Amino acid sequence: MENPTNYNFRLRHLPLYARNFCVAFVVMLSIGYFTGIAFVFQTDSNSPTGVEENYNGNEDHSEAMEMKFKKSPREMLTIVHTHILSLSLIFFASGILLFFSEAPKRLKSFLMIEPFVSVLVTFGGIYLIWYGFTAMAYVVILSGLLMTISYILSVFYIIGELLRVKS
């Protein structure tokens, strides 16, 4: 059983300059994260067909507004590699900050672990789509949505904790 006396430090106990530093970090992290989400919408990867076309191309559709070609193995490895590494670091940093918030323990535990599962499912699913398992597009969209909701909730609790006056 966890001893609560060992974990009584909270983000709000930091000095003001450290809390401001953490707020600035979370804001910048969020700008980067949501820029990535904007890119997903820009590439029409927010629909099952769009996800599939983004990785498998659409050169067989002559009426397509924008011609897309199937990604090469090297491109796929680069996409999966960079996204898994960068998103893991984003969720590690936000998870540490969330740990020191007063979010309910069960919710905090879920929000700290879920994004890692979603990263694996999302980018594993993208790789499977590229291999021809196109039905995975629905799983990719669902896991990406869950990842984003988890991130938003985590940021909500972190910022709330950082802006709270010491007690």
Secondary structure, DSSP 4 states (H G I P E B T S, - for coil): ---GGGG---GGGS-HHHHHHHHHHHHHHHHHHHHHHHHHHHTTTTSHHHHHHHHHB-TT-TT-SS--BPPPHHHHHHHHHHHHHHHHHHHHHHHHHHHTS-S-HHHHHHHHHHHHHHHHHHHHHHHHHHHT-TTHHHHHHHHHHHHHHHHHHHHHHHHHHHHSPP-
